[in-house]
Amino acid sequence: MNRCSVFRLKNPSFLHRCAIFLFLLAVVATSPIALAQVRSFPPNILRGTLEIVQPPIAKMDGKEARLAPAARIRNTQNMIVMSGALMGQRHTVNYTRDASGLLRDVWILTEAEAAMKVPSADPPGYRFESQIDPTVRDDGKIPYNRLPGLYGQ
């Protein structure tokens, strides 16, 4: 007497085909090629090295910086990470600042993304007026390449 006749399959090869199809689908969906993603960054990003000291205090390229209240830190898989989980670690990042100068969006970079060129926070040759030596003035006798400011050394 067979009590489980209801659950008996009439065509077992159909079940095998479905199992093989689902297995192959899972393999393809989790392959490195399918998981590899190209992240696009906004045009106003800057590059730096981030170290979280004590949230919301951070160091960006060795200088103290603060995270914005709604700051988003994304890891290499593009998932949001809490700033407390990154305390004491140094990461190469792309970041943006908000209007008040706080760190707004931060992306922790992979090695391939870090190899791409983007501007840093301090472009070479750019000086603020407060960084210029006030003792050097143009009296008309100073050579052009020794003038302070944009053209000076």
Order of alpha helices (4+ residues) and beta strands (2+ residues): alpha-alpha-beta-beta-beta-beta-beta-beta-alpha
